[in-house]
Amino acid sequence: MDSTALPFLSQIVRHDALECISAEIDQRLAARVPGCGIIIPLLGPTRVGKSMVAKRLVKRAEPAHSLAPMKNIVHAKLPPQPNGRDIYAAILKELGKEPGSKETTNSVKARVAQGLNSLKIEVVILDEVNHIAERGSNLTPRAAADHLKAFVDETGVTLILQGLPRFQRIIDQNEQLRDRASNTIVFRPYDWQADADREAFATAADSAMISLSRSGFRVSLDFEDVVRRIYGASGGRVPIMIRIFKLCALNMGQCGDIGLTELHKAASSMQQSGIPVASFFETRDPDEVDLMRSFSAIMSEAGLDFSIKSLAGLGVEWGAQAV
């Protein structure tokens, strides 16, 4: 069975965090002054769902003023180790044009401004902005900030900066960039310590399993048991939960029951992570500290603070201090 044969694989599982972040973006876009450029930072750990927010924005966008089928929102992605020219080149490509191999930064920038204006593009989503803040970047923090603030000043578009939280230091170190940016929206994983987060994650898991069952696959574990295990394996990130379920279905190849064996096999084939993903589908039941340790690892990798709100959270903190 391939991915095209399984309807579940193409579905978006809507959940509270995704809806809240999307609503916040919508509210800020609705409140902007036309022609007055602003910056909306959207930051969060990897695989938490930021790209899904961008995809929903593009899907709901109005058509651009173009003969080609385009939207009035452009979603571009920065390459690793970008320079100033790369910022504009990434946007230019999404406008359907290619920069010349020897074309200067100013020339590419001017073509981007002209394209945005002629197509009446109102919003540009710039993904993977954390590449600017990473070691090896060909831009200093000051130069990167200058490019971004000049871009919104000169084009009047709304620039959504999407990426990992390490980009926040670029904003913090430049007062002029801060002046053009709204408060950073941080997309966090669900925190098992919080009742509302725990309930929202369980609801998302239930929706995923219902969709999976409609494709002929049934999770045979007790609901509370599978929610705890899938939370630990994902660190509270719904897209990772979905990926584990998808891999189960694809590995099985035909409809049937999904148990610990299938979940363990799927988790074992996932990308390397600071979380021992497959261990959550062994016979031993994960305890509260195991679950909180996964969440803490995701927050730590992203450079976000881990707030202690429970005895299990305190246990994770004590364990970290003992290492």
C-alpha positions in Angstrom: 0.0 0.0 0.0 1.3 3.4 -0.9 0.4 6.8 0.5 -2.1 7.6 -2.3 -4.2 4.6 -1.4 -4.7 5.7 2.2 -7.0 8.7 2.6 -5.8 9.2 6.2 -2.4 10.2 5.0 -3.6 13.3 3.2 -5.8 14.5 6.1 -5.1 17.4 8.5 -6.0 16.6 12.0 -7.4 19.8 13.5 -6.7 20.3 17.1 -6.8 23.1 19.7 -3.3 24.4 19.4 -3.4 24.5 15.6 -6.8 26.3 15.7 -5.6 28.8 18.3 -2.4 29.7 16.4 -4.2 30.0 13.1 -6.8 32.2 14.8 -4.1 34.5 16.2 -2.5 34.8 12.8 -5.8 35.6 11.2 -6.6 38.3 13.9 -3.2 40.0 13.3 -3.7 40.0 9.6 -7.1 41.4 9.9 -5.8 44.2 12.1 -3.0 45.3 9.8 -3.0 48.7 8.0 -3.0 48.1 4.2 0.3 49.1 2.7 2.0 49.4 6.1 4.5 46.5 6.4 4.6 44.5 9.6 6.4 41.4 10.8 4.7 38.5 12.5 7.2 36.0 14.0 5.8 32.4 14.3 8.4 30.2 16.1 8.3 26.8 17.7 10.1 23.4 17.9 10.5 21.2 14.9 7.6 19.1 13.8 5.1 21.0 16.0 2.8 22.1 13.2 4.1 25.5 12.0 4.1 24.5 8.3 0.5 23.4 8.7 -0.5 26.9 9.8 1.2 28.3 6.7 -0.5 25.8 4.4 -3.9 26.7 5.8 -3.2 30.4 5.2 -2.2 29.8 1.6 -5.2 27.5 1.0 -7.6 30.1 2.2 -5.9 33.0 0.4 -7.5 35.0 -2.4 -6.2 34.7 -6.0 -3.4 37.0 -7.0 -3.7 39.4 -9.9 -2.1 37.0 -12.3 -3.0 35.0 -15.4 -1.3 32.0 -13.8 -3.1 30.3 -10.9 -1.5 32.1 -7.9 -2.5 33.2 -4.4 -2.0 36.6 -2.9 0.1 34.9 -0.2 3.6 33.7 -1.0 5.2 30.9 1.0 9.0 30.8 0.5 11.7 28.8 2.3 15.2 29.9 3.1 18.1 27.6 2.3 20.8 26.7 4.8 23.6 29.2 5.3 21.8 32.0 3.5 23.2 35.3 2.4 21.2 38.5 1.6 20.6 37.6 -2.0 19.1 34.2 -0.9 16.3 35.9 1.0 15.1 37.7 -2.1 15.8 34.8 -4.4 13.6 32.4 -2.4 10.7 34.8 -2.7 11.4 35.5 -6.4 11.2 31.8 -7.2 7.7 31.6 -5.5 6.6 34.4 -7.8 7.4 32.1 -10.7 10.7 33.7 -11.7 14.3 32.6 -11.5 17.2 34.9 -10.4 20.1 35.0 -12.9 23.3 33.2 -11.8 25.3 36.4 -11.7 22.4 38.7 -10.8 23.2 41.1 -7.9 21.3 41.2 -4.6 19.9 44.7 -5.4 18.6 43.5 -8.8 16.9 40.4 -7.3 15.5 42.6 -4.6 14.1 45.1 -7.1 12.5 42.2 -9.1 10.8 40.9 -6.0 9.4 44.3 -5.1 8.1 44.7 -8.6 6.5 41.2 -8.7 4.8 41.7 -5.3 3.4 45.0 -6.4 2.1 43.8 -9.8 0.6 40.7 -8.4 -0.9 42.5 -5.4 0.7 40.1 -3.0 -0.2 41.1 0.6 1.6 38.5 2.7 4.9 36.7 2.4 5.6 33.7 4.6 9.4 33.2 5.0 10.1 29.7 6.3 13.2 28.3 8.0 14.3 31.8 9.2 16.3 30.0 11.9 18.9 29.3 9.2 19.8 33.0 9.5 20.7 32.5 13.2 22.6 29.3 12.8 26.3 28.8 12.8 27.7 29.1 9.3 25.1 31.6 8.1 26.5 34.1 5.6 24.7 36.9 7.3 25.5 38.7 10.5 22.5 39.3 12.8 22.6 43.0 12.1 22.7 42.5 8.3 19.9 39.9 8.5 17.7 42.3 10.5 18.5 45.2 8.0 17.3 43.1 5.1 14.1 42.1 6.8 13.1 45.5 8.0 14.0 47.1 4.7 11.9 44.5 2.9 8.7 45.3 4.8 9.4 49.1 4.7 9.8 49.1 0.9 7.1 46.7 -0.1 4.4 47.3 2.5 3.7 43.5 2.8 3.1 41.5 5.9 6.1 39.3 6.5 5.5 36.1 8.6 8.8 34.8 9.8 8.5 31.1 10.5 11.1 28.8 12.1 12.8 27.5 15.2 12.9 29.7 18.4 16.7 30.4 18.0 15.7 33.1 15.5 14.3 35.1 18.4 17.8 36.4 19.1 17.9 38.1 15.8 14.8 40.1 16.8 16.1 40.7 20.3 19.4 42.2 19.1 17.9 44.7 16.8 15.7 47.5 18.1 14.5 48.6 14.6 13.4 45.0 13.7 11.6 44.8 17.1 9.7 48.0 16.3 8.4 46.4 13.1 7.4 43.1 14.7 4.4 42.1 16.6 4.8 39.9 19.7 6.3 36.5 18.8 3.7 33.7 18.5 5.3 30.5 20.0 3.8 27.2 18.8 4.5 24.9 21.7 4.0 21.1 22.0 1.2 20.0 24.4 2.3 20.0 28.0 1.2 16.9 29.8 1.3 18.7 33.1 -1.6 21.0 32.1 -5.1 19.4 32.2 -6.3 21.4 29.2 -3.3 20.4 27.1 -3.6 16.8 28.1 -7.3 16.7 27.1 -6.6 18.5 23.8 -3.8 16.0 22.9 -6.1 13.1 23.7 -8.9 14.6 21.6 -6.4 15.0 18.7 -5.3 11.3 19.1 -9.0 10.2 19.1 -9.6 12.1 15.9 -6.6 10.6 14.3 -7.6 7.1 15.3 -11.1 7.6 14.0 -9.7 8.7 10.7 -7.4 5.7 10.7 -10.2 3.3 11.3 -12.1 4.7 8.4 -9.2 3.6 6.2 -9.5 0.1 7.7 -7.0 0.2 10.5 -7.9 -0.1 14.2 -5.7 0.7 17.1 -6.3 -2.3 19.4 -4.8 -0.8 22.6 -6.8 0.7 25.4 -7.4 4.4 24.6 -5.8 5.8 27.7 -2.8 3.5 27.2 -2.2 4.5 23.6 -2.6 8.2 24.4 0.1 8.0 27.1 2.5 6.1 24.8 2.0 8.2 21.8 2.4 11.4 23.9 5.7 10.2 25.2 6.9 9.1 21.7 5.9 12.5 20.2 6.8 14.8 23.0 3.3 16.3 22.7 3.6 17.1 19.0 0.5 16.1 16.9 2.4 15.9 13.6 4.8 13.3 15.1 1.8 11.3 16.4 0.2 11.3 12.9 3.5 10.2 11.4 3.7 7.2 13.7 0.2 6.1 12.8 0.9 6.6 9.1 4.0 4.5 9.2 2.0 1.7 11.0 -0.5 1.6 8.2 2.1 1.8 5.4 4.3 -0.9 7.1 1.3 -3.2 7.5 0.3 -2.9 3.8 -3.2 -4.0 4.4 -6.1 -3.3 6.8 -5.9 -4.7 10.3 -5.3 -4.1 14.0 -2.5 -1.9 15.1 -0.9 -3.1 18.4 2.4 -2.5 20.3 4.4 -4.5 17.8 3.2 -2.4 14.9 3.7 0.8 16.8 7.2 -0.2 17.9 8.2 -1.1 14.4 6.9 2.3 13.0 8.6 4.2 15.8 11.9 2.4 15.3 12.1 3.6 11.7 11.6 7.2 12.4 14.3 9.9 12.3 16.9 10.2 15.0 15.6 12.2 18.0 16.6 13.1 21.5 13.5 11.1 22.5 13.8 7.3 22.7 10.7 7.0 20.5 10.4 3.2 20.2 10.9 2.7 23.9 7.4 4.0 24.5 5.9 1.0 22.7 7.7 -1.7 24.7 5.7 -3.8 27.2 6.6 -1.6 30.2 4.0 1.2 30.8 5.6 4.6 30.6 5.3 6.6 33.9 4.6 10.3 34.3 8.3 11.2 34.5 8.9 9.4 31.2 6.2 11.5 29.6 7.5 14.8 31.0 11.1 13.9 30.1 10.0 13.7 26.4 8.3 17.1 26.6 11.3 18.6 28.4 13.7 17.2 25.7 11.7 18.9 22.9 11.6 22.2 24.8 15.3 22.1 25.6 16.3 21.3 22.0 14.2 24.3 20.8 15.8 26.6 23.4 12.5 27.1 25.2 12.0 27.1 29.0 10.5 24.0 30.6 8.1 25.1 33.4 7.7 22.8 36.4 4.0 22.4 37.1 3.9 18.9 38.7 5.8 16.4 40.8 6.7 14.6 37.5 8.1 17.8 36.1 10.1 18.3 39.3 11.4 14.8 38.9 12.6 15.6 35.4 14.4 18.7 36.7 16.1 16.9 39.5 17.2 14.2 37.1 18.7 16.8 34.8 20.6 18.4 37.7 22.0 15.1 38.8 23.6 14.4 35.4 
